[in-house]
Amino acid sequence: MSRIHHAAQSRSATTPRPERRPVDRFDVQDLAIDMPARLAAIDERALRTDRLARLREQLVAHDYGAALLSDPLNIRYATGSRNMAVWTLHAPGRYVFVPVDGPVVMFEYGTSRHLSEGLDTIDEIRTGVSAFYFMAGPRTAEKSELWARGVIELMREHGGPDLRLAVDRCEPWNARHLTDAGIGLFDAQEPVEKARMIKTAQELQCMQLSMDVCDVGVDRMRQALRPGLTENQLWAILHDANISHDGEWIECRLLSSGPRTNPWFQECGNRVIEAGDLVGFDTDMVGPTGYLADISRTLVCPGRAATANQSRLYDIAQQQLLTNIELIEPGLSFKEFGQRCWAVPDEYVPNRYMMMVHGAGMVDESPTVAYAVDFADWGYDGVFEENMVVCVESYIGEVGGGEGVKLEEQVLITATGAVPMSSTPLVDALEI
C-alpha cells in the first residue's frame, strides 16, 4: 500500500466526513418562470421546418444548389441540431449539407450522432471528418481529402447542374479539393443572414422567452447591487438566472463600473463597486432555445444619490434611445433612418457606439445600421421590415470623461412601429 493511499485511508478512518446539506438556493421553486409550460408552448417542429424553408428560399433566390454549413448557429438554424455550440465555434468538426432539393445530410461527431436523431429536418446522419489540426494532427492533408470526398459526392448528386455551393466556413486546403472538382464556392452568410432576418412566429416566442429570462436576471442584479460587490460577482447573477432557466451562454463580459464605464467595451473584472458608481452592462445573453436577449442598462450603486453629471449623461442617452425607437417602422430605409435619427452632440461623437441599430436573432444578426457620419466608410442601405427584431443602441460619454452611460433596447418591428420586448425599466432608471 502506498503512503499516499495509507494516509488517505487513515484520515478517512479518524476524520468524520462533513454532513451533506441540500443547496436550497437552487430550489426549483426559485424559478421565476414556469419553464416547462413556456417551452411546451413552442411548436418545435414548426420552428425547425419554417427556418429550413426560409433558408432554402434564400438559396433559390441566390441561385445556389446547396449550402454547406459549419457555423454551429447556422447549423442550428437550418436543422435544430445542437451540439457543443461554443466549442465548435473554434473547433469546426461538424457540418451539414443542405440542398435546395434533396436530403439534408448532417455530418456529426461519431460519438454524438444520437444528438441529431429524430429531427424531421435531417434526412441522413453521417460521421463527420475532422480535418482541423486539433483532431487530425499531422494527418490533416489525408483528412482534408476524405472530408472533401463526401461533400463532392453530395454536390454531384444533389447540388444542381451548375454545382454552385454556398459555404460559411472552409479552410483553404478543403476549398481547393472542392474547386478542383468543379464546384463553385460562394459566401453562405448572405443567404443565411437574409433568412434569419425575418422572424417566424415560433422564433418570436423563443425570443420573448429569452427576454423574459433576461429580465429576471437583470432584476436580480438590480436588487443585489451594493457597495463592496465586485463587477464579476454582479455579472455572475445574470449567468445564474440564465442557466437556471435553461439558458445557454452569454456572448461578452460587458459590465463595468465607475471610471471603467468610459470608454465603453471594458469587460468586467475584480474592481470593487463603490456607492454612487454608475454600473453599465450589456446582456448579450443567449437564453433558452438558443435565442438572444440583448439589452443594456446603466444603474447607480446605492449608498449615494446620482450626481447632476450622471443624471445629465443618462438623460441624453435615454433621449437618443427613445427618439430612435420611435422613428423605426416598416418601409423606412436605413439611410433615411440615419438622416432622421437623434443627432449626437459633438462632444459625444468620438466615443459614440459603433452602430445605431443591429439585428437580433440567435445572436447579433443583420442588419447593421451605421451612423450617417460613418455611412460612406462602411454603411449600407436596406429597409426595416415587419417581424424583424433589432437592438437600438446608445452610449454617451465624453473623451476623457469620468463616466459614461450605455443603454440599449431590443424591439420587435410590428406593422405600426417598434415595440420593446423587455419589461426592465428604462425611463428614469437612475431613480428606481
C-alpha positions in Angstrom: 0.0 0.0 0.0 1.4 3.4 -1.0 2.0 6.1 1.7 -0.5 8.3 -0.1 -3.2 5.7 -0.1 -2.4 4.7 3.5 -2.6 8.3 4.7 -5.9 8.9 3.0 -7.2 5.7 4.5 -6.1 6.8 8.0 -7.7 10.2 7.6 -11.0 8.6 6.5 -10.9 6.3 9.5 -10.4 9.1 12.0 -11.9 12.2 10.5 -15.7 12.3 10.1 -17.0 13.5 6.7 -18.8 16.8 6.8 -22.6 16.5 6.6 -24.0 17.0 3.1 -26.8 19.5 3.1 -29.1 20.4 0.3 -28.4 23.6 -1.5 -31.8 25.3 -1.3 -30.6 28.3 -3.2 -31.2 26.3 -6.4 -34.6 25.0 -5.4 -36.8 24.8 -8.5 -39.4 26.9 -6.6 -37.0 29.8 -7.0 -37.6 29.8 -10.8 -39.4 33.0 -11.7 -40.7 31.5 -15.0 -42.6 28.2 -15.5 -40.1 26.9 -18.0 -41.8 23.5 -18.7 -45.0 25.3 -19.6 -43.3 28.0 -21.7 -41.2 25.6 -23.6 -44.1 23.3 -24.2 -46.0 26.2 -25.8 -43.4 26.4 -28.6 -44.1 24.2 -31.6 -40.5 22.9 -32.1 -41.4 21.1 -35.3 -42.7 24.3 -36.8 -39.7 26.2 -35.5 -37.4 23.9 -37.4 -39.3 23.3 -40.6 -40.1 27.0 -41.0 -36.5 28.0 -40.6 -35.3 25.4 -43.1 -37.9 26.6 -45.6 -36.7 30.2 -45.3 -33.1 29.1 -45.8 -34.0 27.1 -48.9 -36.0 30.1 -50.3 -32.8 32.3 -50.0 -30.6 29.6 -51.6 -33.0 29.6 -54.6 -33.0 33.4 -54.7 -29.2 33.4 -54.9 -29.1 30.6 -57.5 -27.2 28.2 -55.2 -27.8 24.5 -55.5 -26.9 23.8 -51.8 -25.3 25.1 -48.7 -22.5 23.6 -46.6 -22.7 25.0 -43.1 -20.1 24.6 -40.3 -21.0 27.6 -38.1 -23.0 26.0 -35.2 -25.5 28.8 -35.2 -26.2 28.3 -38.9 -26.4 24.5 -38.4 -28.9 25.0 -35.6 -31.0 27.5 -37.7 -31.1 25.1 -40.6 -31.8 21.9 -38.7 -32.4 22.5 -35.0 -29.4 20.3 -34.2 -27.3 21.5 -31.2 -24.0 20.1 -30.0 -21.4 22.0 -28.0 -22.0 25.3 -29.8 -19.4 27.4 -28.1 -16.7 24.7 -28.5 -17.4 24.1 -32.2 -17.2 27.9 -32.8 -13.4 27.4 -32.7 -13.3 23.6 -33.4 -15.3 23.1 -36.6 -15.7 19.3 -36.7 -19.4 19.0 -37.6 -21.2 20.3 -40.7 -24.4 20.0 -42.6 -25.2 19.7 -46.3 -28.5 21.5 -47.2 -29.5 21.2 -50.9 -32.3 23.2 -52.4 -33.9 19.9 -53.5 -32.7 16.7 -51.8 -31.8 15.2 -48.5 -30.3 17.2 -45.7 -27.2 15.3 -44.5 -25.8 16.0 -41.1 -22.1 15.2 -40.5 -21.8 14.7 -36.8 -19.1 13.6 -34.4 -19.1 9.8 -34.3 -19.8 9.6 -30.5 -22.6 12.1 -30.6 -24.6 11.1 -33.7 -27.6 10.4 -31.4 -28.0 14.2 -30.7 -29.3 14.7 -34.2 -31.5 11.6 -34.4 -35.3 12.2 -34.7 -35.1 15.6 -36.2 -37.5 16.0 -39.1 -35.2 18.5 -40.8 -32.4 15.9 -41.1 -32.7 13.1 -43.6 -29.4 11.3 -43.0 -26.7 11.4 -40.4 -23.1 10.5 -41.3 -20.0 10.6 -39.2 -18.1 13.8 -39.9 -14.4 14.1 -40.8 -12.4 16.4 -38.6 -9.8 18.0 -40.8 -8.6 20.7 -38.4 -5.3 20.2 -36.7 -6.5 19.7 -33.1 -8.2 16.4 -34.3 -6.2 15.5 -37.3 -2.6 16.5 -36.3 -0.1 15.6 -39.0 -2.8 13.7 -40.9 -4.6 17.0 -41.8 -4.0 16.5 -45.6 -5.3 13.0 -45.5 -8.4 14.0 -43.5 -9.0 17.0 -45.8 -9.2 14.8 -48.8 -11.6 12.4 -47.1 -13.7 15.4 -45.9 -14.0 16.7 -49.5 -14.9 13.3 -50.9 -18.2 13.2 -49.0 -19.1 16.8 -50.0 -18.2 16.3 -53.7 -20.4 13.2 -53.8 -23.4 15.0 -52.4 -22.9 18.0 -54.7 -22.7 15.9 -57.8 -25.9 14.0 -56.8 -28.0 16.9 -55.3 -26.2 20.2 -55.9 -27.9 21.1 -59.2 -26.4 21.2 -62.7 -24.1 24.3 -62.1 -22.5 22.9 -58.8 -22.9 26.3 -57.0 -22.2 25.7 -53.3 -22.7 28.3 -50.6 -20.2 27.8 -47.7 -19.9 29.7 -44.5 -16.5 28.3 -43.3 -14.0 26.4 -45.3 -10.2 26.0 -44.8 -8.2 26.8 -47.9 -7.0 23.3 -48.3 -10.5 21.9 -48.1 -11.8 24.5 -50.5 -9.1 23.6 -53.1 -10.4 20.0 -53.2 -13.9 21.3 -54.0 -12.9 23.8 -56.6 -10.6 21.2 -58.3 -13.7 19.0 -58.6 -15.5 21.8 -60.5 -17.6 23.1 -57.6 -18.1 26.9 -57.4 -17.9 28.3 -53.9 -19.9 31.3 -52.7 -20.5 33.0 -49.3 -23.3 31.3 -47.4 -23.6 34.0 -44.9 -25.6 36.3 -47.1 -28.5 33.9 -47.8 -28.3 32.6 -44.2 -28.4 36.2 -42.7 -31.3 37.2 -45.0 -33.2 34.1 -44.0 -32.6 34.8 -40.3 -33.5 38.5 -40.6 -37.3 38.0 -40.6 -38.5 36.0 -37.6 -41.1 33.3 -37.8 -44.0 33.1 -35.3 -42.2 30.4 -33.3 -38.9 32.3 -33.3 -40.7 35.3 -31.8 -42.0 33.1 -29.0 -38.4 31.9 -28.4 -37.1 35.4 -28.3 -39.7 36.7 -25.9 -38.9 33.8 -23.6 -35.2 34.6 -23.6 -36.0 38.2 -22.9 -38.3 37.3 -20.0 -35.4 35.3 -18.5 -33.1 38.2 -19.1 -35.4 40.5 -17.3 -35.4 38.1 -14.3 -31.6 38.2 -14.3 -31.4 42.0 -14.6 -33.9 42.5 -11.8 -31.8 40.2 -9.5 -28.7 42.2 -10.4 -30.5 45.4 -9.5 -31.6 44.0 -6.2 -28.2 42.7 -5.4 -26.2 45.8 -6.4 -24.5 47.3 -3.3 -21.1 48.8 -2.4 -18.4 46.1 -1.9 -19.6 43.8 -4.6 -17.1 43.2 -7.5 -18.1 43.6 -11.1 -17.6 39.8 -11.6 -19.9 39.0 -8.7 -22.6 41.2 -10.1 -22.2 39.8 -13.6 -22.4 36.2 -12.3 -26.0 36.8 -11.2 -27.1 37.2 -14.8 -25.4 33.9 -15.7 -27.0 32.2 -12.8 -30.5 33.3 -13.8 -29.9 32.3 -17.4 -28.5 28.9 -16.8 -31.1 28.0 -14.1 -33.9 28.9 -16.6 -32.5 26.6 -19.3 -30.4 29.4 -21.0 -27.2 28.7 -22.8 -24.4 31.3 -22.7 -23.5 35.0 -22.7 -21.6 36.3 -25.6 -19.5 39.0 -23.9 -18.4 40.3 -20.4 -19.6 43.8 -20.9 -20.2 45.1 -17.4 -18.1 48.0 -15.9 -18.4 50.4 -13.1 -17.3 53.9 -12.1 -14.4 55.2 -14.2 -14.3 52.0 -16.2 -17.7 52.9 -17.8 -15.8 55.4 -20.1 -14.8 54.5 -22.7 -17.2 51.6 -23.3 -16.3 48.0 -24.1 -14.2 47.4 -20.9 -15.0 43.8 -19.8 -15.9 43.1 -16.2 -13.2 42.3 -13.7 -12.4 42.4 -10.0 -13.0 46.1 -9.4 -15.0 46.7 -6.2 -18.1 48.8 -6.9 -18.5 51.8 -4.7 -21.5 53.7 -3.5 -22.7 56.2 -6.2 -20.8 54.5 -9.0 -22.5 54.2 -12.4 -22.7 50.5 -13.3 -23.4 49.8 -17.0 -23.9 46.4 -18.7 -24.9 44.8 -22.0 -26.5 41.5 -21.5 -25.7 39.8 -24.9 -27.5 36.7 -23.4 -28.2 33.6 -25.4 -31.1 32.2 -23.5 -33.4 29.2 -23.6 -33.9 27.7 -27.1 -30.7 29.5 -28.3 -32.1 33.0 -28.9 -30.7 36.3 -27.9 -31.8 38.8 -25.3 -29.7 41.9 -25.8 -30.4 45.0 -23.7 -28.2 47.5 -21.9 -28.9 49.3 -18.7 -26.9 51.7 -16.5 -27.6 51.8 -12.8 -26.3 53.8 -9.9 -24.9 51.9 -6.9 -27.0 52.5 -3.8 -25.4 54.5 -0.9 -25.1 57.8 -2.7 -27.6 59.6 -4.9 -26.8 60.1 -8.6 -24.8 63.3 -9.3 -26.0 66.0 -11.6 -23.5 64.9 -14.2 -24.6 61.3 -14.0 -28.2 62.3 -14.5 -27.3 64.6 -17.4 -25.5 61.7 -19.2 -28.4 59.4 -18.5 -31.0 61.8 -19.8 -29.1 62.4 -23.0 -28.6 58.6 -23.7 -32.3 58.0 -22.9 -33.4 60.7 -25.2 -31.3 59.3 -28.0 -32.7 55.8 -27.5 -36.3 56.7 -27.2 -36.2 59.1 -30.1 -34.7 56.5 -32.4 -37.0 53.7 -31.4 -40.0 56.0 -32.2 -38.6 56.5 -35.7 -38.5 52.8 -36.7 -41.3 51.5 -38.8 -41.7 49.0 -41.7 -40.6 50.6 -45.0 -38.1 53.1 -43.6 -34.7 52.8 -45.2 -31.5 52.5 -43.1 -30.1 55.6 -44.9 -33.3 57.6 -44.2 -33.2 56.5 -40.6 -29.6 57.7 -40.3 -30.6 61.1 -41.7 -33.6 61.5 -39.4 -32.2 60.0 -36.2 -31.3 61.8 -33.0 -28.3 64.0 -33.5 -25.5 63.1 -31.1 -24.0 66.3 -29.6 -20.5 67.0 -30.9 -18.7 66.3 -27.6 -20.1 62.7 -27.5 -19.5 61.8 -31.2 -15.9 60.5 -30.8 -17.0 57.9 -28.1 -20.3 57.0 -29.8 -21.4 53.4 -30.0 -20.2 51.6 -33.1 -23.6 51.5 -34.8 -27.1 52.8 -34.2 -29.1 49.6 -34.7 -28.3 45.9 -35.3 -30.4 42.9 -35.8 -31.0 40.2 -33.2 -31.9 36.5 -33.5 -29.8 33.6 -32.3 -27.1 36.2 -31.8 -26.3 39.7 -33.2 -27.5 39.4 -36.8 -28.2 41.5 -39.9 -28.9 44.3 -40.5 -26.4 46.7 -39.1 -27.3 50.4 -39.4 -24.5 52.9 -39.4 -24.5 56.5 -38.2 -24.8 58.9 -41.1 -21.3 60.1 -40.4 -20.0 56.5 -40.9 -22.2 55.6 -43.9 -19.6 56.4 -46.5 -17.0 54.2 -44.8 -18.9 51.1 -44.0 -22.7 51.6 -44.0 -25.1 50.0 -46.5 -28.8 50.6 -47.2 -31.8 48.4 -46.7 -35.3 48.6 -45.3 -36.8 47.9 -41.9 -39.4 45.2 -42.2 -42.2 43.8 -40.1 -41.1 40.9 -37.8 -37.5 42.0 -37.7 -36.1 42.1 -34.2 -33.5 44.8 -33.8 -31.5 46.4 -31.0 -31.3 50.2 -30.7 -28.0 51.4 -29.1 -26.8 54.4 -27.3 -23.6 55.2 -25.5 -23.0 58.7 -24.1 -19.6 59.6 -22.7 -17.1 62.4 -23.4 -13.5 61.6 -24.4 -11.6 61.7 -21.1 -14.8 61.9 -19.1 -15.1 60.3 -15.8 -18.1 58.1 -16.6 -20.5 57.1 -19.4 -23.9 55.7 -19.9 -24.8 52.7 -22.0 -28.4 52.0 -22.9 -29.9 49.5 -25.4 -33.4 48.2 -26.2 -34.4 45.1 -28.2 -37.5 45.8 -30.2 -39.9 43.9 -32.4 -40.9 45.8 -35.6 -44.6 45.5 -36.0 -46.9 46.9 -38.7 -47.3 50.1 -36.5 -43.8 50.5 -35.3 -41.1 49.2 -32.9 -42.2 47.6 -29.6 -39.7 46.9 -26.8 -39.5 43.3 -25.8 -38.1 43.9 -22.3 -40.0 44.9 -19.2 -36.9 46.0 -17.4 -37.3 49.8 -16.6 -35.6 52.2 -18.8 -37.2 55.6 -18.2 -35.7 57.3 -15.1 -33.9 54.1 -14.2 -31.3 56.0 -12.1 -34.2 57.0 -9.7 -35.6 53.5 -9.3 
